[in-house]
Amino acid sequence: MPIAAEKPSVFLDADVLIAGSFSTTGASHRILRLAELGLIDAVSSAQAREEAERNLRSKLPSGFPAFSALVGAAVRWVREPSVEELERSRDQADEKDVPILAAAIAAGCSTLITLNVRDYRPLAGSIAVDKPGDFVRRLREQLAKMAE
């Protein structure tokens, strides 16, 4: 009988949502496709979605329909963090990114995926912070080990 592996739960920052819906060749897009297929649990917050939508509308309005379709099919939206959750994350990220980190931790995600890893400094053991390419590479390694 095959061993069931727990589906990774990852939080996608706005930059990953944008990159994943704009480019069909990058790791951000692969993550969204994996989530769309149900192989990973991709979550994000209203704040990240609003930031992504605002940037797309101002810089790349032609990409908005693809963004809406793919993100709508791939991402589960989680609640915004409470005041207490924000306070606990206060010194673990740049000020503008505290709500993203707090939402990712509150949602129980194992990994926050962002193109701006330097903006986050989570406490050891609370959540990993990865670039999309690093996450995809580790996922491939885990799958290869499971296949052995």
N, C-alpha and C positions, 0 to 999 in steps of 0.2 A: 504494500500500500504506500503511495507517495506521501511524503512529509509535507504538510501544509505550512507554508510560510506566511507570516503575518504581512498584510499589505502595508507598505510604507505610507505614512501620512505626512505630507509635506505642505508647507505654507509657501505660497508664491507671492513674492513682492511685485509691485507694479511694473518694474522694469522687465521682469521675466514674462509677465502677461503681455506686455507690448512686444518684446522680442519674439516670443513664441507665436504670436498671431501674425507678425509681419514677415518673418523669414521662415521658410519651410525646410531649411537645411540645418538649422542650429539646434543645440541641445535644449533650449527653451521650448522649441516647437515639439521636440521628441517627448519632453515631459508632459506637455499638454495632450499629446496623442496617447501616451501611456495612460493618462488619467481618463481620457475619453473612452478608452478600451476597458477601463475598470481595473487596471493592473496596479495602479497606485491611487491613493486618495489625495487629490490636490485640493487644498482649501485656500481661501483668501478672504479678505475683509472688504467691507464697503469702502473704506478709506483707500485701499490699494486699487480697487476697481475705479473709483472716482478719479484718482490720480492718473491711472492709465487712460481712461476715457478723455480726460481733459488734455493730456499730452497728444493723444492721437487726433483729436478734433482740431487742435491748433497746428500740429506739425505734419500730420499724415491723414487727412480726412478720408482719403480713398481706402485706407486700411481699416476703417471702422466696421464695415459689414463683416469682414473676415474675423476681426477681433470678437465681435458680438456672437457670431455663430460658434466659433471654436471655444471661447471661454465659457459661453453659456452651456455647452455640452460637456465640458471637462472639469469645471471648477465648482466646488461646493462652498457656498458663502457662509461664513461664521459670524457670530455676534461681535460687536466692538467690545474691547476690554473695559472692565469696570475701573473706577477711580483707584481702587486698591491694587488692581493688577497693573495699572499704569505706574503707580508709585513703586511697586516692587521691581519694575524694569527700568526705572528712571536712570540709573548709572550704567546700564548695560548696552546702551545704544546712543547714537547721536540724537539730539533732542527731537528732531522731526521724525525719527524712525522708532521712537519708543512705543507708539501705539501699534506699529507693525509687529515688533518683537513681543509685546504683551499679548496681542491677539494670537500669535503663533503658539506661545506657551500655553495660554488659556485653552486653546483648541486641542492641546495634547499632541501637537505635531512633533515628530522626531527631528525634523530638519526644516530650517528656513532657507529657501532658495532665493538668492539675490545676485545681481551683478555687482553689488556694492558691499562686499563682505567686510570691508574695513569700518563700515558704519555701525557694526554690531559687535558687542563684547559680552555675550551671555555668560552667566556663571557656569563653571564646569559641571557637566552632567545635566544641565537644564534643557538644552536644545543645541543641535549642530547647526552651523551656518555654512552653506556651500554655494559655490557658483554652479550654474546649471551643468556645465561640462564635467565638473568633478563629481556631481551627484550621479550623472548618467554613467560615468566610468565605474564608480563604486557599485552601482546597481548591476552592471554587466558582470563585474567580478563575482558578486554574490550569486547571480544566476548561473555562472559557470561552475562555481563550487557546488551548487545544488544539483547540477547535471552530472557531476562526477560519481 
